[in-house]
Amino acid sequence: MLFARFVAAGLIAAFCTVVAAQARELPDFTRLVEEQGAVVVNINAVKTQRRAAVPGIDDEEAQEFFRRFMPRQLPDPRRRESRSLGSGFIISKDGHILTNEHVVDGADDITVKLTDKREYKAKVIGSDKRTDIALIKIEPTGALPVAHFGDPAKLKVGEWVIAIGSPFGFENTVTAGIVSGKGRVMQDANLVPFIQTDVAINFGNSGGPLFNMRGEVVGINSRLFSPTGTNLGIAFAIPIDVALDVQTQLQAKGRVSRGKIGVAIQEVSRDLATSFGLDRPRGALVVTVEKGSPAERAGIEASDIITRFDGKPIESESDLPRFVAAIRPGSKSDVEVWRQGATRPLSVVVGEWEEDRVAAGGQPPRAPRAAPVAANRLGIVVAELTAEQKKEFKLSGGLVVTEVRPEARAEVRKGDVILVMVHRGRQTELKSVEQFNRLLAGLDKNAVITLQLKRGDGLAFVTVSGLADKG
């Protein structure tokens, strides 16, 4: 009996030791919140939209009509207000605040509320849609706390982080989680290597800071991944170094100046790397080069793979837009490209990015007509371009796809023009059906090739892994 008591006491002591050890390992955010919470602000942005008093007629015309013919029924101008709730944080003692561009976009009135209940009207110093960063300013009447910044590059996946903001208007709400991933790139924001977290982020958190455990701001909470619009455990923050670079330019001149070289690119897959003779998937494959662009003047060509820019290795397609955008327009940068199975050094004078312009109207390009020939080992039917088609498409050669069979191994479309075939780093311009079929006939069944296509007004690359048996 006595022995059993000793054993039980020992087990209890061991259990308490384990619990105490686990408690010591769990983070304590209280001190961080007490010391840094005051730098976070609540933002209420109001946008007023005028609505026509009579549908299809603007307000002035409507008012004049009622004044003349129906004076007793003169309508008041109708207005509709939309409100945007968000967060931000103070970065300077004179009242500069960072937040998201979408929080203050188009706002006519912006109110900033501090944790000590002080409220101020704010004005927008500048904003940038491409990174979703805005710089606003208040005129404080007393001392302001200021945020301290950390290095996002030192963040580790699995590291604890916290967010402070105003989800659904609940001010100074603290949520915690870990870094789930780094360098996440969105198609609509390819200049930002987002920090992914599982911190609870909801409507109203936008623009608020993401803190590391040292109380340093490492990011700006910007968006969440959710079909419902509420937190599902996948949130994204803009790295603070990206935000501060934008902020510096906004504060200096109210706008952001970015570099541009004028290429359209795509990711280099394993199959693409194999067909181009590259040692591994890396770099950015150039799909098209703009006429008269810095890239064209530098000698960069479609089907080049850019492997280094300004001394930095390009590991992924998403690296290149960020590296180029960070260069001051007019600066000269070294470029390394992989071409025809070898590395070539080039030099480019970086241009300045202009906002995208969408051309209105126009008709889709006509699919070229050509006489069909037998399907090849790719399961497609191709034909040579006529003189009229060469003139229409401004091409000296190439083969038009006239039919895509159900068993086709290449993801091409009827009307595509195949310009180049790439195999083991060797690029061959296609001039005739006979030449193309001869090249295909000489390949192993498991060969990996890449086809460069003209599709509509642009270019595309399609990789094919494996061919049909020789007929």
GIURJO-V453787 format. One record per backbone hydrogen bond with DSSP energy under -1.0 kcal/mol. CO is the residue of the C=O (numbers start at 1). NH is the residue of the N-H. Records with the same first field share a line. If there is no record, write none. Layout:
CO->NH  NH
//
This chain:
1->5
2->6
3->7
4->8
5->9
6->10
7->11
8->12
9->13
10->14
11->15
12->16
13->17
14->18
15->19
16->20
17->21
18->22
19->23
20->24
21->25
22->26
29->33
30->34
31->35
32->36
33->37
36->39
37->40
39->90
41->88
42->113
43->86
44->111
45->84
46->108  109
47->82
49->80
54->57
58->62
59->63
60->64
61->65
62->66
63->67
64->68
65->69
66->70
70->73
78->51
80->49
82->47
84->45
86->43
88->41
89->98
90->147
92->95
95->138
96->91
97->136
98->89
99->134
101->105
104->107
109->46
110->122
111->44
112->120
113->42
114->117
118->114
120->112
123->137
126->135
128->132  133
133->128
134->99
135->125  126
136->97
137->123
148->217
151->154
152->155
156->159
159->179
161->177
162->211
163->175
165->173
166->169
167->170
169->171
173->165
175->163
177->161
178->198
179->158
181->196
184->194
186->189
189->192
192->194
194->184
195->237
196->180  181
197->235
202->205
203->168
204->166
205->208
206->87
208->221
209->164
210->218  219
211->162
212->215
216->212
217->150
218->240
219->210
220->238
221->207
223->236
234->225
235->197
236->222  223
237->195
238->220
239->243
240->244
241->245
242->246
243->247
244->248
245->249
246->250
247->251
248->252
249->253
250->254
258->353
260->351
261->295
262->290
264->287  288
266->285
269->273
270->274
271->275
272->276
273->278
275->425
284->306
285->266
286->303
288->264
290->293
293->297
294->298
295->300
296->299
301->304
304->286
305->338
306->284
307->314
308->336
309->312
312->309
314->283
316->319
319->323
320->324
321->325
322->326
324->327
328->331
331->350
333->348
334->310
335->346
336->307  308
337->344
338->305
339->342
342->339
344->337
346->335
348->333
350->330
351->260
376->379
377->468
378->409
379->405
380->376
381->402  403
383->400
386->390
387->391
388->392
389->393
390->395
398->385
399->418
400->383
401->415
403->381
405->408
410->412
413->416
416->401
417->454
418->399
419->430
420->452
421->428
422->450
423->426
426->423
428->421
430->398
432->436
433->437
434->438
435->439
436->440
437->441
438->442
440->443
444->447
445->467
447->466
449->464
450->422
451->462
452->419  420
453->460
454->417
455->458
458->455
460->453
462->451
464->449
//
